[in-house]
Amino acid sequence: MGPYGSDSTTIASAACSGPEMDAILAGAGFGTRLSGPCNVTNASDYSLPFNPSDLTTWVDSMLTDLTSATTANLPPQPIHATWTNQICSPLNPTDHAASHVLMAQQRKEEEDSGIRLVHLLMTCADAVQRDNTGLAASLVDEMRVLLSRVNTLSGIGKVAGYFADALFRRIYTTEVPLSTSEYEVLYHHFYESCPYLKFAHFTANQAILEACEGYDRVHVIDFSLMQGLQWPALIQALALRPGGPPFLRITGIGPPSPDGRDALREVGFKLAELARSVRVRFAFRGVAANRLDNVKPWMFQATQGEAVAVNSVLQLHRLLTDPATTPAPIDSVLEWIVGIRPKVVTVVEQEADHNKPTFIDRFTEALFYYSTMFDSLEGSRPQHQRQMALAEVYLQKEICNIVCCEGENRVERHEPLAQWQTRLANAGLHRVHLGSNAFRQASMLLTLFSDEGYCVEEVDGCLTLGWHSRPLISASAWRAPDADVSPDDSSVIASNSNNCNIIINSNHNNNNSSNNVSGSDDNRISV
């Protein structure tokens, strides 16, 4: 019996054997399968259950040549001053054959360490699920040693470092959520570094354009305004619409600004200036709220005759709860979405299943998903090193929330497209097929990031964006069953085509309470 009792003698079969582990290893680039369950008599006495020489795709997909990369001005590696990062110095051999043998030996050692890291991660996750903190802590310590033997700047070393860091935080510390400003900075770098958010914005905008064709007034309700990155392209597209642009109204939802700034108002001014420059009549209204389910439909002031579009990019999963918990916030939000009769509801979500009831299942799915996500970032065309590093921190924060948090604190509750289709249909929404224009635009977008690897697929009228056949994000469009309102309604807002009205919050409250919601029409500014 080991020092932690009977729990330290074996690994639960769900944690390290069978199809799930095969999928994890395959997703990480391994070309091998488990021959049977692996046993651990002690964390420090771990042995491999199979011969790592059977690997066939490891070098190409997850291990890169060792380089002397600089890390100046970059975010620290996971658990600063805890994980060591030793990278071999470039060789200057006098004998080519000896150099080749030495490099092959180093590569094999990395392969062995990578395989052990995957097994230790799963074993540690299983120990966490069984509340065996002693074993979990011991395994984290062993992973720290192994991480000193692999390249943590790429491949499985990087992924394992982030997940080991998340397990460490779950065992020893409390995960601290990002501030609004920090999250926006990371979001922006993730937007610039890879095609996922651009795919979301372009696909949703195309669906909105097609759904609102022929309407003189369009009202877009954005569930997460962020920096307004999505809307310049839509404004410019509307400016070129045959017959002239419609009156565009955007209601942007976002968190209150803790530093006294009215961030929503600032974004509104920038969008208004753009709209004025291309002669699109425009109005903006900001609704400040910490939680989307605290927002009520009357705050949007939808009027008769306007085509309403509801836009949700990576937001609806935050309204989910544990599968057995009912009702969930998502239920009430979907109910009032249907009630405002939108012409289109655009939904973009991660194509993952991180809301499983058991921790080990969530951890397994997350390890597989983010291994592919990081691989896609490394496969993109060269980006600014700091920008790419910050994009990875954006993903690291998602990993930490999935691994470290439970209950209301766990907001990254991603579910796959099939489950969203069922949920949205049960709420009364009808699916709208994304057309060929959306598919063509998404395919053209990918050429900016990688010559190969990224792929767009159509699934039941929806689109998915993935990496080497693994879907990573999905986009779908929906409409209310009674969304048909007359496009020739006489109640049109009178406005000069060169003017943009910004409706802002004059009663903005910076309190960070979860119940904080503010929105007012008392203050109007014309620009």
N, C-alpha and C positions, 0 to 999 in steps of 0.2 A: 504494500500500500504506500502510495506517495505521500508527500508531506501535506497534501490538501485533502486527504481522505479518498474515498472510493471514486469521487468525481474526477480525480486526476488520472485515473487509469485508462480510460477510454474516451473516445470522441463519439458523440451521438451520430448515428448513421446519417441523420438528416443534415449533419453539419459538414461531412467530408467525403461522402461516397455517393456513387450512383450518378444519374443523369445531371443533377444540379451541379455537382463538382465538375463533371465533364464540360458542362456549358461554361462554367467560370473559367476553366483552363483554356477552352477553345476561344472564348472571348478575349482572353489575355494573350492569345497567340500561340498557345501550346498545341502541338500535334500529337497528343497522347491521350490515353484513357486510363482511368483507374482500374487496377486489377482486383481491388477489394477494399474493404474498410481499413483505415490506418489506425494503429494503436499507439498511444503515447503513455509510457510508464512514468515519465517525468518530462516537464517542458524542456529541460536541458539535455535530455537523452533522445531527442527526436531523431527518427531515421526515415529515409525516403522509402515509400512502398513500391517504387518501380524505378527502372533505369532511365535517367534523364537523357541518355543518348538517343532515345526514340523520338526526341523533338524534331519536327520537320519545318515548322513555320515560325519558330521563336525568333530567329535572327531577323527575318524580314519584317515582322509586324511589331515587335515590342522592344527588342534590344537594338540600340544604335551604336555606332562606333564611339569608343570613349574619346571625349574631346576635353580640352582644357578650357571649359566655358567660364566666362567671367560672371560673377553674381553681384557686381557692384550695383547699388541702387535698386536691387530687386527685393521683393518681400522675402522674409526669412523662410527657410525650409520648415516643414512641420515640426513643431515643438522646438523652437529656437533654443540652442544650447543644450538640447537633450539628444536629438538625433545627430549622429555624425555623418558627414558626407565626404568620403574619401574616394577620390577619382585618381586612377593611375596616371602617372606622368607619361608624356609621350616618350616612346622608345627611340633610342638612337643606336641600333644594333650594328655590330660589325659583321655579323653572320646572319644572312637573310633566313636561312633554314631555322636557326635557333630562335630568331625573332618570331617566326611563324608559329613554332611550337609553343612559345611562351604566350603569345596572344590567344592561341586556341585554348590553352589551359585556363587563362583568365576568363575567357568567354564561357567555358564550361562551368567554372566556379560561379559565375553570375547566373547561369541557367539553374544550377542546383539551388543557389540561394533564392532565386525567384520562385521556384516550385515550393520550397519550404515556406516562404513568406505567404503564399496563397493558402497553404494548409494551416499555418499558424493563425492567420486572420480568421479563417472559418472556425478553428478550434476556440479562439478567444471569444468570438461572437456567440458560440454555443455556451461557453462558460458564463458570459454576461446574461444570457437568457435564463440560465439556471441559478443566477444570483451567486455564483461561485467567484467572488471578488478576488480571493487569493490566487486562484489559478489564472484568472484573467490578467491580473497584474504581473504575474510571473511570465506569461506569454508575451505581454507587451515588452517586458525587459529583453526577452530573447529576440523579438523582432527588431529592437533597437540595435542589437549586435549585428543581425543579418543585414540591416539597412546600411551598415558601414561597409559592406562587401559588394554592394551593387551601385550602379549609377542611378541616383535619385533625381536626375534632371530629365529623364525620359523613361518610357516603357513601364514595365511592371514595378520598377523601383519607385517611380514617382507616384503611381496609383497606390501601391502598398503604403508608402509614406503618409499619404493623406488619410487613408482608412485607419492606419495604426494611430495617427494623431487623433482621429475622431474617437477611437476606442479609449485612448488615454484620457481624453477630456471627459468621456462618460464616466470613467472609473474615479478620476481624481478631482475634477473641477466641474463648474457649471458653465455651460455654453452661454456666452454673452452675445445677444443679437446685435447686428450692425445698426448704426444710426442711419437716418434717412439719407444724409449727405454721403456717407461712406457707401451705402448700397447703390446710390445713383452713379457714383464714380465707377464702381466695379461693373455695373450694368452697362455703362457706356463703353468700357473697354471690351466687354464680352460682345457687345453689338458690333464693334469695329473689327474684331479678330476672327470671326467665323460667320457663316451664313445663316445661322439658326434664327436670330431675331429679324434679320432682313427678310428672310423667307416668310416669317410670320407676318410682318408688316405689309409686304408686297401682295401676298395672297389675300389677306383680309381687305386691303384697299381695293383690289380688283373685284372682290365679291360685293363690296359696298357700292362701287361705281355701277356695276351691272344691276344690282337690286334697286338703286335709286334713279335709274335712267328715266328721264321724262318728268321728274318732279322739280318744281321750282324752288322748293325748300327742303333742305336736308339737315337732319339733326343727328349728330354722332355723339353717343354717350360712351366715353372711354373709361373703362374700369381701372386703368392705371396709367395716368398721363405721363409719369416719369418726366423726361425732358422734352416731351412732344416730338420725339424722333420720328414717329410714324406719319405725322400729318402734313409736312411740307410736300411730300410726293402726291398726296391726295388733293391738296389745294391746287397744285400745278396741273394735275390731270383734269380737275373740274374747270379750270380756267380755259382749257382747250376743248371743252365739250361742245359739240355742234349745237347751234342755237343759243349759245351763251351759257355762262355758268349759273348755277342756282345760288340762292341765299344759303350759306353754310353756317350752321351753328354747332359748336363743339362744347359739350359739358365734360370737363376733365375732373376725375376723382383722384385724389392723392392724399398722403398723410400731412398733418399740420407741420409747419416748419418750427423746430424747437429753438432756432436762433433768432427769431423775430422777423425773418424774411417772409414775404408772401411768395413762395416759390411758384405756386399755381398762377398767380397774377403775372409774374415775370415771363413764364412760358406763354401765357395768353397774349402779352404784348408782342412777343417775337412772332407768333403766328399771325397776329393782326397786321403787323408790318409787311409780312410776306404776302398775305392776302391782298392788301392794298396795292402792292407793287404789281400784282397780276390781275387787278380789277375783279376780285371776287368779293362780293358782299359777305360780311363775316361778323359773327358774334361769338363771344367766349364766356363761359361761366365756370368757375372753379368750385368744387365741393370738397372740403377738407374732412377727412375721416380716417381714423386709424384702422377700422375694420369695415370691409365691404358690406357685411350684413347689417351694419348700423345705418347704411344709406337707405332712404325711403324713396319710392317713385315720385312723390309729389315734389321732391327737390329738383327734378329735371324739368318740370314745367313744359312737358310735351304738349303741343297744340295741334288742333285739327288741321289737316292739310299738309303737314310735313311728313316726310319719309324718315322714320326713326331707324337708326342703325346702332346696335349695341355691340361694342368691341371688347373682347376679353382675351388678352395675350398673357398666358402663364399666370392666371389669377384664380380661376374657378377651383383649382385643386386646393387652394387655401381655405375653402369653405367646407371641405370634407372633414369627417371625424372618423373615429374607429368604426369599422364596418357594422358592429353590433349596436352602435349608438344611434338612436332615432328620437325626435327628428334632428336632422343636421342643418346647419345654416344654409347649405346649398339648396335645400328644399324651398325655403321662404324666398330666397333670391330668385330662383327660377320661376316661382309663382308670380312675382311681380314683374319679371321680365316679360312673361307671356301677357300679363295684364296691360302693358303699355303698347301692345300690338306692333312690335318692330317688323319692318320690312326685311331685315336681315340681322342675325346674331352671328358674329364671327367668333369662333372658339379655337384657340391654339393652346395645346398642352404638350408636355413632355410625354413621349411614348414609352412609358415605364410603368411598373407596378410596385410602387413604394408605399402602399397603404394596406399591405397584408397584415393580418392580426398578430402574427408572431414575429418577434424580433429577428430570428435567424433567417426567416424567409425574406424579410425586407432587406437585411444586410446582404444576402446572396444576390438578390435582384439588383441592388445598388452597386455592388462590386462589379457585376457584369456590365451594367449600363454605363457607369462612369469610366470603366476601362476603355470602352468603345469611344466614349465622348473625348477623353484625353488623346486617344489614338488619332481621332479626326483632327484635333487641334494641331498635333504634331505633323499631320499629313497635309495641312494647308500650306499655301505658298508662304514664303518667308514673311514674317511680320516683325514689327518693332519688338525687341526682346522684352522691354518693360511692359508694353501693352499686352503681350501674350501672357506674361506672368500674372498680371492683374486679372485677366480673363480667367486664368486657372484658379485664382483666389475666389472669384465669383462662384465657380463650381465647388470649390472646397467648402464654402459656407453652406451650400445645399447639402453636401455630404454630412457635414457636422450636424445639421438639423435633423436629418434622417436617422443618424446613428445615435446622437447624444440625447435627443429630446423625446418626451412622451406627452400625452394629453394635449392640452391646448397649446403648449409650447411647440409642438411638432406641426409645422404648417406645410412642409414639403411632402404632401400626400399625393404624389402623382399616380394616376391610373391610366391604363391604355385606352386607345380610341374606341374599342368595342364596348367598354363599360360606359364611356361618355355617350356613345350613340344610344345605348339603352336608357341611360338616365335622362338625357335631353328629350328623347321621344316620349318617355313616360310623363314628362312634365307638360307635354302638349305641343312641343315644337316639331315642325316638319323640316326634314333635311332638304337643303338646296345643293344641287350638284355644282361643284366648282368646275368652271368651264375650261376649255382648251387654252384660253388666254392666260389663266392663272398658271396652268402647267407649263406653258411656254416661257413665261416670265421667270418662274422658279428655275427652270433648266438653264436659262441664260445666266441667271445670277450665279450659279455654281461654277461657271467658267472663270469667275473672278478669284476663286479661292483654291481650286485644285483641278488639275487636268484629269484626274480620276479619283475614285474613292467615294465622293458624295453621289447620292442618287435620289431622284424624286420618283415616287410611285403614286398611282391613283388607286384608292381603295374605297369602293362603294360610293363614289362621288366625292370623296375626301382626298387630301394629299398628305403624303408623309415625306419627310426628308431624313435620309439615313446615311450611314457610312458603311460601305461594303455590304450592302443588303440588310444591315441591321437598322430598322427605323428608330429614330431618336426624337422626332418631334412630329406632331400631326396637326393639320388644320382642317376645320370643317365649317360649314355655313348652314344656318337654320333660319326659319321664319315662323311667325305666329300664324295660326290657322286663319285668323280674321284680320290679317295685316293690310288688306287692300283698302286704302283710303283714296279718295279722289285727288288726283294730282292737279286738278284745276280749281282747287278750293280758293275762294275769293279773299280769304283773310291772309293777305301777304304783308309782311313787315315792310313798311316804306323805308327805303334807305338809298342814298346816293351810291352809285356803283363804286365811287372812290373812297367811301367811308367804311370803317370797321368799328363796330361797337363792341367793347369789352365789358362784360358784366362780371364784376369782381366781388369778393367778399369784403364788405366794409365792417363786418362784425367778426373778423377772423380771431379764433381762439387758439392760442398756442399750447393749451393744456394737452398733455400726452395721454390722457385717460382713454381707455379703450372705447368709451361711449362718446368721444368727442366727434361731433359732426357739425359743420358750419357751412352756411351758404346763404347769400343775400343778394337781392336785386336792388338794394338801396343806392349803390354807387355804380354809375355808368360813366365810362370814359370813351369819347370818340377820338379816333386818331386818323 
